[in-house]
C-alpha cells in the first residue's frame, strides 16, 4: 500500500462475494424452516422431565442458593455453575434419540 502526503492510503480491494453458509448453518436453517427444530426442542423437554433431569437441576440450583445465600446469588452465577453439570448429566438415551431424529431429518431432506 502506497501513501503520499496529499492522499490517503488506497484500501485493499475487498471480496464482495457473499459468504456461503457452513454445513452446520445450512442444517440449522433447514431445521428452523421446517419447524423440526421446535419439535426437537419439545421432545428434549419431555424426555428430560420424564427421566428426572429437570428435578435434579432444580435441586442443584436450590442447594447452591442455600449454600451461598439468597441475596448473594445471581441468575448468571447459577447458569455458570449449573450448565456444565446439566450438560454432563443428560442421559445418553436422550442424546441418542435426538441424534437419531436429526439423522432421519437430514436423510429425508437430502441436504
N, CA, C and O atoms as a DFTB+ gen file, in Angstrom:
444 C
 N C O
     1  1       0.849      -1.158       0.000
     2  2       0.000       0.000       0.000
     3  2       0.905       1.235       0.000
     4  3       1.783       1.389       0.849
     5  1       0.667       2.083      -0.957
     6  2       1.482       3.296      -1.070
     7  2       0.708       4.482      -0.538
     8  3      -0.502       4.597      -0.739
     9  1       1.400       5.337       0.122
    10  2       0.765       6.541       0.652
    11  2       1.548       7.759       0.199
    12  3       2.723       7.668      -0.156
    13  1       0.894       8.866       0.217
    14  2       1.582      10.122      -0.064
    15  2       1.039      11.158       0.900
    16  3       0.073      10.919       1.624
    17  1       1.660      12.275       0.890
    18  2       1.228      13.346       1.777
    19  2      -0.125      13.895       1.356
    20  3      -0.908      14.330       2.201
    21  1      -0.406      13.879       0.071
    22  2      -1.608      14.515      -0.452
    23  2      -2.839      13.613      -0.512
    24  3      -3.958      14.105      -0.653
    25  1      -2.650      12.336      -0.411
    26  2      -3.822      11.466      -0.492
    27  2      -3.730      10.347       0.540
    28  3      -2.641       9.935       0.941
    29  1      -4.907       9.862       0.964
    30  2      -4.905       8.765       1.946
    31  2      -4.474       7.462       1.285
    32  3      -4.455       7.365       0.058
    33  1      -4.130       6.467       2.086
    34  2      -3.738       5.177       1.512
    35  2      -4.881       4.557       0.717
    36  3      -6.050       4.709       1.073
    37  1      -4.545       3.875      -0.333
    38  2      -5.541       3.181      -1.140
    39  2      -5.911       1.882      -0.443
    40  3      -5.036       1.065      -0.155
    41  1      -7.204       1.679      -0.165
    42  2      -7.581       0.447       0.528
    43  2      -7.433      -0.765      -0.380
    44  3      -7.520      -0.673      -1.605
    45  1      -7.208      -1.896       0.260
    46  2      -7.118      -3.149      -0.478
    47  2      -8.509      -3.494      -1.008
    48  3      -9.508      -3.219      -0.342
    49  1      -8.584      -4.093      -2.200
    50  2      -9.913      -4.469      -2.713
    51  2     -10.526      -5.539      -1.814
    52  3      -9.864      -6.498      -1.417
    53  1     -11.800      -5.348      -1.508
    54  2     -12.488      -6.300      -0.635
    55  2     -13.176      -7.350      -1.475
    56  3     -13.563      -7.108      -2.618
    57  1     -13.316      -8.500      -0.895
    58  2     -14.015      -9.588      -1.559
    59  2     -15.506      -9.339      -1.379
    60  3     -16.028      -9.487      -0.274
    61  1     -16.199      -8.962      -2.453
    62  2     -17.608      -8.606      -2.376
    63  2     -18.543      -9.809      -2.458
    64  3     -19.755      -9.659      -2.297
    65  1     -18.007     -10.980      -2.703
    66  2     -18.871     -12.158      -2.790
    67  2     -19.480     -12.462      -1.424
    68  3     -18.831     -12.328      -0.386
    69  1     -20.728     -12.867      -1.457
    70  2     -21.367     -13.262      -0.195
    71  2     -20.792     -14.595       0.232
    72  3     -20.573     -15.487      -0.587
    73  1     -20.550     -14.716       1.525
    74  2     -20.031     -15.975       2.033
    75  2     -21.147     -16.998       2.080
    76  3     -22.271     -16.695       2.480
    77  1     -20.828     -18.195       1.673
    78  2     -21.790     -19.287       1.725
    79  2     -21.904     -19.774       3.170
    80  3     -20.905     -19.817       3.888
    81  1     -23.119     -20.142       3.601
    82  2     -23.251     -20.659       4.967
    83  2     -22.520     -21.993       5.105
    84  3     -22.409     -22.761       4.149
    85  1     -22.031     -22.248       6.304
    86  2     -21.371     -23.519       6.572
    87  2     -22.407     -24.629       6.554
    88  3     -23.611     -24.371       6.559
    89  1     -21.930     -25.861       6.533
    90  2     -22.836     -27.010       6.530
    91  2     -23.718     -26.984       7.777
    92  3     -24.917     -27.253       7.703
    93  1     -23.120     -26.661       8.916
    94  2     -23.867     -26.591      10.171
    95  2     -24.943     -25.505      10.097
    96  3     -26.067     -25.711      10.554
    97  1     -24.601     -24.355       9.525
    98  2     -25.575     -23.278       9.380
    99  2     -26.706     -23.684       8.432
   100  3     -27.867     -23.345       8.661
   101  1     -26.360     -24.405       7.375
   102  2     -27.374     -24.876       6.430
   103  2     -28.346     -25.828       7.119
   104  3     -29.558     -25.735       6.922
   105  1     -27.817     -26.733       7.919
   106  2     -28.674     -27.674       8.651
   107  2     -29.586     -26.909       9.600
   108  3     -30.783     -27.189       9.672
   109  1     -29.032     -25.952      10.323
   110  2     -29.821     -25.166      11.273
   111  2     -30.949     -24.421      10.543
   112  3     -32.079     -24.378      11.030
   113  1     -30.647     -23.846       9.396
   114  2     -31.663     -23.134       8.611
   115  2     -32.781     -24.089       8.206
   116  3     -33.959     -23.752       8.328
   117  1     -32.423     -25.273       7.727
   118  2     -33.427     -26.261       7.305
   119  2     -34.281     -26.703       8.493
   120  3     -35.497     -26.854       8.369
   121  1     -33.637     -26.911       9.646
   122  2     -34.383     -27.317      10.840
   123  2     -35.403     -26.245      11.235
   124  3     -36.538     -26.561      11.590
   125  1     -34.993     -24.992      11.171
   126  2     -35.889     -23.895      11.549
   127  2     -37.015     -23.752      10.545
   128  3     -38.182     -23.656      10.926
   129  1     -36.671     -23.736       9.252
   130  2     -37.682     -23.549       8.200
   131  2     -38.753     -24.624       8.226
   132  3     -39.925     -24.343       7.976
   133  1     -38.359     -25.853       8.528
   134  2     -39.309     -26.961       8.511
   135  2     -40.115     -27.071       9.804
   136  3     -41.115     -27.787       9.855
   137  1     -39.686     -26.365      10.843
   138  2     -40.337     -26.477      12.140
   139  2     -39.821     -27.644      12.968
   140  3     -40.267     -27.861      14.095
   141  1     -38.877     -28.395      12.404
   142  2     -38.340     -29.566      13.103
   143  2     -37.544     -29.169      14.339
   144  3     -37.505     -29.924      15.311
   145  1     -36.913     -28.010      14.322
   146  2     -36.132     -27.582      15.488
   147  2     -37.038     -27.432      16.707
   148  3     -36.676     -27.867      17.799
   149  1     -38.199     -26.828      16.538
   150  2     -39.142     -26.682      17.653
   151  2     -39.643     -28.039      18.136
   152  3     -39.785     -28.258      19.339
   153  1     -39.911     -28.952      17.198
   154  2     -40.357     -30.295      17.593
   155  2     -39.262     -31.022      18.373
   156  3     -39.550     -31.715      19.348
   157  1     -38.014     -30.866      17.946
   158  2     -36.892     -31.496      18.660
   159  2     -36.723     -30.899      20.052
   160  3     -36.451     -31.623      21.010
   161  1     -36.881     -29.590      20.169
   162  2     -36.768     -28.941      21.481
   163  2     -37.874     -29.429      22.418
   164  3     -37.633     -29.661      23.602
   165  1     -39.073     -29.581      21.886
   166  2     -40.179     -30.062      22.709
   167  2     -39.944     -31.513      23.139
   168  3     -40.212     -31.875      24.284
   169  1     -39.447     -32.336      22.223
   170  2     -39.120     -33.726      22.555
   171  2     -38.055     -33.759      23.652
   172  3     -38.158     -34.547      24.592
   173  1     -37.041     -32.912      23.537
   174  2     -35.987     -32.848      24.551
   175  2     -36.564     -32.466      25.907
   176  3     -36.238     -33.087      26.918
   177  1     -37.419     -31.448      25.934
   178  2     -38.056     -31.043      27.200
   179  2     -38.803     -32.213      27.833
   180  3     -38.657     -32.485      29.025
   181  1     -39.603     -32.901      27.021
   182  2     -40.394     -34.035      27.539
   183  2     -39.498     -35.120      28.104
   184  3     -39.741     -35.620      29.203
   185  1     -38.453     -35.493      27.354
   186  2     -37.571     -36.578      27.800
   187  2     -36.807     -36.198      29.070
   188  3     -36.605     -37.039      29.947
   189  1     -36.382     -34.936      29.173
   190  2     -35.643     -34.514      30.368
   191  2     -36.548     -34.486      31.593
   192  3     -36.096     -34.775      32.701
   193  1     -37.804     -34.146      31.410
   194  2     -38.756     -34.183      32.527
   195  2     -39.018     -35.633      32.923
   196  3     -39.015     -35.965      34.108
   197  1     -39.249     -36.506      31.922
   198  2     -39.542     -37.921      32.187
   199  2     -38.429     -38.616      32.973
   200  3     -38.706     -39.425      33.859
   201  1     -37.177     -38.304      32.653
   202  2     -36.062     -39.000      33.298
   203  2     -35.647     -38.358      34.622
   204  3     -34.750     -38.864      35.296
   205  1     -36.287     -37.251      35.001
   206  2     -35.978     -36.619      36.279
   207  2     -34.842     -35.613      36.229
   208  3     -34.439     -35.075      37.260
   209  1     -34.327     -35.357      35.039
   210  2     -33.214     -34.422      34.893
   211  2     -33.598     -33.018      35.352
   212  3     -32.819     -32.349      36.031
   213  1     -34.787     -32.576      34.987
   214  2     -35.219     -31.225      35.353
   215  2     -35.290     -31.072      36.877
   216  3     -34.843     -30.062      37.420
   217  1     -35.843     -32.061      37.557
   218  2     -35.927     -32.010      39.017
   219  2     -34.534     -32.012      39.654
   220  3     -34.293     -31.344      40.660
   221  1     -33.627     -32.776      39.048
   222  2     -32.246     -32.832      39.546
   223  2     -31.578     -31.458      39.424
   224  3     -30.892     -31.015      40.345
   225  1     -31.779     -30.794      38.300
   226  2     -31.185     -29.464      38.097
   227  2     -31.813     -28.444      39.053
   228  3     -31.123     -27.567      39.574
   229  1     -33.108     -28.564      39.276
   230  2     -33.783     -27.660      40.201
   231  2     -33.220     -27.837      41.611
   232  3     -33.002     -26.860      42.327
   233  1     -32.985     -29.098      42.004
   234  2     -32.425     -29.375      43.327
   235  2     -31.005     -28.822      43.449
   236  3     -30.635     -28.291      44.496
   237  1     -30.210     -28.944      42.385
   238  2     -28.855     -28.389      42.406
   239  2     -28.889     -26.866      42.560
   240  3     -28.085     -26.295      43.298
   241  1     -29.812     -26.219      41.870
   242  2     -29.949     -24.761      41.978
   243  2     -30.323     -24.359      43.401
   244  3     -29.741     -23.433      43.968
   245  1     -31.291     -25.057      43.968
   246  2     -31.727     -24.733      45.332
   247  2     -30.592     -24.934      46.333
   248  3     -30.404     -24.123      47.240
   249  1     -29.840     -26.019      46.164
   250  2     -28.726     -26.285      47.075
   251  2     -27.658     -25.201      46.953
   252  3     -27.094     -24.772      47.960
   253  1     -27.381     -24.763      45.753
   254  2     -26.378     -23.711      45.545
   255  2     -26.840     -22.400      46.182
   256  3     -26.048     -21.700      46.814
   257  1     -28.120     -22.069      46.014
   258  2     -28.654     -20.831      46.593
   259  2     -28.612     -20.896      48.114
   260  3     -28.273     -19.909      48.765
   261  1     -28.953     -22.048      48.687
   262  2     -28.889     -22.198      50.151
   263  2     -27.457     -22.033      50.652
   264  3     -27.215     -21.406      51.684
   265  1     -26.513     -22.606      49.907
   266  2     -25.110     -22.551      50.300
   267  2     -24.573     -21.114      50.255
   268  3     -23.890     -20.682      51.184
   269  1     -24.872     -20.386      49.199
   270  2     -24.333     -19.031      49.009
   271  2     -25.185     -17.946      49.661
   272  3     -24.693     -16.851      49.935
   273  1     -26.433     -18.239      49.907
   274  2     -27.331     -17.221      50.442
   275  2     -28.131     -16.578      49.323
   276  3     -27.594     -16.239      48.268
   277  1     -29.409     -16.418      49.570
   278  2     -30.329     -15.927      48.540
   279  2     -29.887     -14.590      47.947
   280  3     -30.008     -14.378      46.741
   281  1     -29.379     -13.692      48.781
   282  2     -29.011     -12.361      48.311
   283  2     -27.637     -12.304      47.642
   284  3     -27.253     -11.273      47.088
   285  1     -26.906     -13.402      47.694
   286  2     -25.544     -13.425      47.152
   287  2     -25.431     -14.186      45.837
   288  3     -24.322     -14.458      45.376
   289  1     -26.562     -14.531      45.229
   290  2     -26.548     -15.341      44.009
   291  2     -27.332     -14.620      42.921
   292  3     -28.442     -14.139      43.149
   293  1     -26.733     -14.555      41.729
   294  2     -27.452     -14.005      40.577
   295  2     -27.796     -15.151      39.626
   296  3     -27.284     -16.263      39.755
   297  1     -28.655     -14.858      38.689
   298  2     -29.007     -15.861      37.684
   299  2     -27.762     -16.260      36.902
   300  3     -27.579     -17.436      36.585
   301  1     -26.911     -15.295      36.591
   302  2     -25.676     -15.597      35.864
   303  2     -24.788     -16.559      36.653
   304  3     -24.169     -17.451      36.073
   305  1     -24.725     -16.381      37.973
   306  2     -23.952     -17.310      38.816
   307  2     -24.506     -18.718      38.689
   308  3     -23.756     -19.675      38.498
   309  1     -25.830     -18.842      38.796
   310  2     -26.466     -20.155      38.693
   311  2     -26.184     -20.802      37.347
   312  3     -25.842     -21.982      37.278
   313  1     -26.326     -20.039      36.294
   314  2     -26.091     -20.580      34.955
   315  2     -24.656     -21.062      34.820
   316  3     -24.406     -22.138      34.277
   317  1     -23.722     -20.275      35.308
   318  2     -22.309     -20.631      35.202
   319  2     -21.983     -21.913      35.974
   320  3     -21.185     -22.730      35.515
   321  1     -22.593     -22.084      37.129
   322  2     -22.302     -23.257      37.960
   323  2     -23.049     -24.498      37.476
   324  3     -22.484     -25.592      37.447
   325  1     -24.297     -24.335      37.100
   326  2     -25.160     -25.480      36.791
   327  2     -24.988     -25.994      35.362
   328  3     -25.142     -27.192      35.126
   329  1     -24.673     -25.124      34.407
   330  2     -24.601     -25.538      32.997
   331  2     -23.672     -26.724      32.747
   332  3     -24.093     -27.678      32.093
   333  1     -22.434     -26.712      33.233
   334  2     -21.577     -27.883      32.965
   335  2     -22.144     -29.170      33.560
   336  3     -22.081     -30.227      32.933
   337  1     -22.699     -29.079      34.771
   338  2     -23.281     -30.259      35.410
   339  2     -24.503     -30.736      34.635
   340  3     -24.712     -31.936      34.456
   341  1     -25.300     -29.787      34.183
   342  2     -26.507     -30.129      33.428
   343  2     -26.193     -30.819      32.119
   344  3     -26.809     -31.828      31.774
   345  1     -25.237     -30.275      31.395
   346  2     -24.869     -30.882      30.109
   347  2     -24.295     -32.282      30.298
   348  3     -24.583     -33.193      29.521
   349  1     -23.493     -32.441      31.321
   350  2     -22.852     -33.731      31.563
   351  2     -23.847     -34.787      32.038
   352  3     -23.604     -35.982      31.873
   353  1     -24.957     -34.361      32.621
   354  2     -25.882     -35.331      33.198
   355  2     -27.078     -35.677      32.306
   356  3     -27.966     -36.415      32.733
   357  1     -27.115     -35.159      31.082
   358  2     -28.184     -35.558      30.160
   359  2     -27.972     -37.029      29.827
   360  3     -26.884     -37.415      29.399
   361  1     -28.996     -37.850      30.018
   362  2     -28.833     -39.289      29.772
   363  2     -28.455     -39.597      28.324
   364  3     -28.922     -38.942      27.392
   365  1     -27.603     -40.600      28.156
   366  2     -27.169     -40.997      26.813
   367  2     -28.345     -41.416      25.939
   368  3     -28.328     -41.201      24.727
   369  1     -29.357     -42.011      26.547
   370  2     -30.511     -42.449      25.757
   371  2     -31.240     -41.260      25.131
   372  3     -31.737     -41.356      24.009
   373  1     -31.302     -40.150      25.848
   374  2     -31.943     -38.941      25.322
   375  2     -31.095     -38.373      24.185
   376  3     -31.627     -37.995      23.141
   377  1     -29.791     -38.313      24.382
   378  2     -28.901     -37.826      23.329
   379  2     -29.023     -38.687      22.078
   380  3     -29.102     -38.170      20.963
   381  1     -29.039     -40.010      22.273
   382  2     -29.120     -40.932      21.136
   383  2     -30.440     -40.761      20.376
   384  3     -30.461     -40.787      19.146
   385  1     -31.533     -40.588      21.113
   386  2     -32.832     -40.409      20.457
   387  2     -32.846     -39.128      19.619
   388  3     -33.311     -39.137      18.480
   389  1     -32.340     -38.036      20.177
   390  2     -32.301     -36.780      19.429
   391  2     -31.391     -36.897      18.204
   392  3     -31.742     -36.428      17.121
   393  1     -30.247     -37.508      18.372
   394  2     -29.324     -37.683      17.258
   395  2     -29.970     -38.498      16.141
   396  3     -29.807     -38.180      14.963
   397  1     -30.695     -39.541      16.506
   398  2     -31.370     -40.364      15.504
   399  2     -32.437     -39.562      14.773
   400  3     -32.582     -39.688      13.557
   401  1     -33.183     -38.740      15.502
   402  2     -34.208     -37.893      14.861
   403  2     -33.571     -36.894      13.899
   404  3     -34.112     -36.633      12.825
   405  1     -32.430     -36.339      14.280
   406  2     -31.735     -35.396      13.399
   407  2     -31.228     -36.110      12.146
   408  3     -31.347     -35.589      11.037
   409  1     -30.670     -37.291      12.328
   410  2     -30.196     -38.069      11.167
   411  2     -31.343     -38.400      10.225
   412  3     -31.197     -38.301       9.007
   413  1     -32.477     -38.789      10.781
   414  2     -33.649     -39.105       9.963
   415  2     -34.093     -37.875       9.188
   416  3     -34.408     -37.961       8.001
   417  1     -34.117     -36.734       9.859
   418  2     -34.488     -35.488       9.207
   419  2     -33.542     -35.175       8.057
   420  3     -33.982     -34.837       6.958
   421  1     -32.238     -35.288       8.313
   422  2     -31.243     -34.984       7.278
   423  2     -31.377     -35.930       6.087
   424  3     -31.235     -35.518       4.935
   425  1     -31.650     -37.193       6.374
   426  2     -31.814     -38.162       5.275
   427  2     -33.048     -37.837       4.440
   428  3     -33.045     -38.024       3.223
   429  1     -34.096     -37.354       5.088
   430  2     -35.332     -37.065       4.365
   431  2     -35.260     -35.753       3.571
   432  3     -35.987     -35.578       2.593
   433  1     -34.383     -34.833       3.995
   434  2     -34.268     -33.563       3.275
   435  2     -33.166     -33.580       2.228
   436  3     -33.106     -32.690       1.379
   437  1     -32.305     -34.566       2.274
   438  2     -31.215     -34.733       1.292
   439  2     -30.414     -33.442       1.122
   440  3     -30.333     -32.883       0.028
   441  1     -29.833     -32.986       2.213
   442  2     -29.013     -31.768       2.172
   443  2     -27.715     -32.064       1.465
   444  3     -26.875     -31.176       1.319
